[in-house]
Amino acid sequence: MDTTFTYPFPMPTNYQAPGIPSTQPQPTTPPSKVEALIKKNKERIVPKLFQPITLGNVTLKNRIVVSPMCQYSSVDGFMNDWHLVHHGTFAKGGAALILFEASAVCPQGRISVHDSGIWKDEHIAPLKRIVDFVHNFKAVAGIQIAHAGRKASTVPPFLDNGRALMKEDKGGWSNVEGASPIAFNSEMLVPHELTCDEIKRVIEQFKQAAIRVDKAGFGAVEIHGAHGYLIDSFLSPTSNKRTDDYGGSFEGRTRLLMEIVGAVRGVWPCDKLLMVRVSCEEWVDDGWHIDDTVRLAKMLKEAGIDVLDCSSGGNSSTQHIKVAPLYQVPFAERVKREVAGLGVSAVGLINTPEEAISVLEQDRADLIMLARPLLRDPFWPLHAATSLGLDVDCCLQYTMGKYT
Ligand SMILES: Cc1cc2nc3c(=O)[nH]c(=O)nc-3n(C[C@H](O)[C@H](O)[C@H](O)COP(=O)(O)O)c2cc1C
């Protein structure tokens, strides 16, 4: 018996999907706490957070995105029932785009032995099962494709000694790969400096991963160029000391990312979203800075990406991050102001509906990505709408639980 879920009945004509403002009349006066933010447009009752947006050739039902979150719950890279329930809950909760966790393009590119992967065709079917489920709720499923570089082979953060090296008898590996033979910190391995031939192999692995992502039915793919993993370690002058074509100048250090984007763009359909996450600021004086990001963003737009996902940090063990609510939003804002036509998402300590709305209404970003707020409350979009006095659909089967 096929247990795959699809609606076993025709959908009611007045029902749309979780997280879409309902077809019922909306309140005629916005609640006071939102009023100030949306007064620019007196006609608009629904804040941008709950308005659809088209980026590239994809329309999202609202602006709420599930930020990629490693679950460290896979064996041999396979997603399983945990991931079905995990992502399925976000789909029921009303997010518009659900980015599945960093999934390794090769086994040694995993952060831990329990990471998910996309390095072989056998990974496709279990992914497709989850993607199909998510798509039932008019959410777009996307996935982050990644290589952990010199930060590979560690213990999942929620286990004892989290982030320490994983011993080889527990599934760790010693052949970690990087831009230059410089360890992330004194507890991590010195990576093998990739040769130019090996770099070509990595680019091919990203390309093959994107082909598999497409076959699994995803509507979005995100290349992980942030947080000190392989691509980020090539971008930064603190971790990339190469003297060949892939190091030295800005062009040299960005070459790996640009070649990966070119290879993925070549196989990734134009009617699906192509995204890149970068660490906009390294938070060390001699490192990668927001000016570099803006310059890179212009190149990435020309190369055909649809959205730049603006995160920060993770490449230096000596970073000093000034953590505060919305602390990474200024990076998204700079990119949005200076790179016209490129979709921009903001992430990091955006916790409340008011904070999310303020970012969007002030045109500081196009999308709001949430990670920990959605772990605390996968129904954050529905609760946000309720707190704003908006009537949005919840998933059909839960209609009787709707706030009235
Ligand atoms: C459990 C967990 C796993 C994460 N895994 C990833 C990941 O796979 N890829 C990634 O780029 N960021 C990852 N992150 C970072 C988040 O995507 C996000 O950028 C960060 O948590 C800041 O957003 P927040 O304040 O809404 O949590 C992870 C964060 C958490 C909490």
The ligand as an ORCA input file, in Angstrom:
! r2SCAN-3c Opt
* xyz 0 1
  C      20.018     23.721     14.868
  C      20.655     24.646     13.876
  C      21.245     24.128     12.737
  C      21.785     24.979     11.768
  N      22.257     24.458     10.586
  C      22.595     25.285      9.575
  C      22.830     24.790      8.285
  O      22.646     23.604      7.981
  N      23.220     25.673      7.337
  C      23.346     27.015      7.599
  O      23.713     27.775      6.691
  N      23.068     27.512      8.812
  C      22.666     26.691      9.787
  N      22.275     27.213     10.997
  C      22.198     28.675     11.148
  C      20.762     29.153     10.874
  O      20.364     28.813      9.554
  C      20.610     30.657     11.091
  O      21.389     31.339     10.147
  C      21.013     31.099     12.492
  O      20.542     30.194     13.477
  C      20.515     32.502     12.805
  O      19.105     32.566     12.701
  P      18.124     32.525     13.998
  O      18.547     33.644     14.915
  O      16.756     32.708     13.427
  O      18.307     31.190     14.667
  C      21.769     26.377     11.977
  C      21.202     26.893     13.154
  C      20.629     26.056     14.083
  C      19.966     26.647     15.311
*
